[in-house]
Amino acid sequence: MDAAEHRRLGVELNNATWKVLSSGGPSPEASADERDDLLYGAYASAYHWRHAEGATVANRARAEHLISRTATSVGRFVAGLDHGMRCLELCVEHPEAVEDWDFAFAHEAIARALAGLGKRRDARRQRTVAAEKGEAIEDPEDKRVFLEEFAREPWFGL
């Protein structure tokens, strides 16, 4: 498989996974297999992005965010936290390679996973940081996208 095909598959899997997440995540009636398929789609997207034509550190960080959000949405909170932390780590290590909104989304993913784990105090702290980073996003359209996603459930009672 060449790098262009990896890119095509990475984009396709990313978009399919976000379509489910943006509609509220898997339904409460979703089977374990359906939840696994959603998570495997996020992992597969990340894999293809790692090998894609023109892949960047930003693509890697965003793939980690997608895995985090997906894992959290299917109840795999530890995996969600691990991948959220990896997303933030990539942003911190390579601030020149990412956008201001990548930091906001990294903290948002960590906050959701912590909330799912029942770590309310830490989740609230991360959510506050995410909100602050979100308010500081310079581009109005990027800020709008972040704030819309930030307002979306699940927040696990936070």
N, C-alpha and C positions, 0 to 999 in steps of 0.2 A: 504494500500500500504506500502510495507516495504522500508527500506532505500536503498536497492540495486536497486529497481525499480525506486525510485526517482532519483538515480544517472544515471541510464540508460536513463531516459526521459530527465534529465537535459543536458546530453551530446548530445543526439539526437537533441533537440531543439536548443542548442547552435550552433551545427555544421550547422544545416539547416539555421539558421539566418545568421551566418557568410558567408555561401555560397552566399546568396543574397547580403550582404554588400560588399563582396570581388569582386563581379562582377559589382560593381558600384551602388548598391542599387536598390531600386524599379525603374522600368522604369517610364518615364514621363507620360506614358499612364496608369499606374497602377490606379485602382479604389480606392476609399476611403476604401472599404472593404478589398482589397488586402493590402493596407498600414496598416490598423488596424490589420490584421492577422499577418503581419510581426512584428509589435510592441508587440502584444499579445504573439507571440512566444518567444520574448526576456524576457517578464515578466514571462511567464510560465517556461522558463529555470531557471530563478533566483529563482522562488518558489521551483522548484524541487531540485536545488543545496542547498538551505537552509536546506532541509530535507534529503539530500543524505548521504549515508554511507561515512564516512571519510571527510565530508565537513570541510573546513577551512575558516579562514578570507580571505585568498587570493581568494578562490572561490567566496566569497561574493563580494569582490572588483571587480573582473573580471566580475561578473554578472551585477554589477552596470555600469561598463564600456559598456558592451554590450547593456544594456537598453539605456544608454545615446546615443551611436552611432546610435542605431536603431531609437530612438525618433527623433534625429536630422535629420536622413535621410528621415523621413516621414513628416518633417516640424513641429514637435512638439518641438520647440527649448527651451521653458521654462522647459519642462520635461527633455529634454536632458541636460540642465544646472544643474537641480536639481540632476539628477543621476550621472553626472560627478563629481559634488561637493561631493556627498556621496562616490563615489569611492575614491577620494582624501582623504576624511576624514578617511576612513578605513585604507588607506595606512599610513597616518600620525599617527594615533592612534596605529597602530600595525606594525611598520617598520620591526620588526623581523619576521613577518609572511608573508611578500610579497617580491617580487623580485625588483631589481632596475628598470626593465622595466615597472612594474606596475605604478610607479610614472610617467614615461614618457607618458604612455597611459592615465593616469588620466588627465594630463594637456592637452594632445591632444584632448580628448573628450570635455573638458571645452572650449578650444579654438574654436572648430568647432561650438558648441552650441552658444557661444557668437558671432561668425561671422554670424551665421544664424539670430541672433537677431539684427544684424546691429551694434553691439557694437565693432566697429573695433579696437579702441585703446586697450581695454581690451583683445580682441581676439588676437591681435598681441603680447601683453605681454605674454599671456598664450602659444601661439605658440612658442615664443622664449624660454620659460622655457621648453616646451616639447622637442624642438630641442636640448637644452643643456643636458637635462636628457637623451635623446636618444643617443647623442654622448658619454655619460658617461657609457652606458650599457657595462658591462664587457665581457659577453659572445658574441663572434662574430656572432653566429647564431641568438641569441635573438636580437642583434643590427640590423642585416639584416632584420629580420621580422618586427621590429618596423619601421625602415626607409622605408621599402616598403609600409607599411600601412600608414605611415605619409605622404608619397608622393601622396597617392590616394585621389582623389576628393570624396566628395564635400568639398570645402573650402569657398564657398559662396562669391567668389570674393576677398578673403583675399590674 
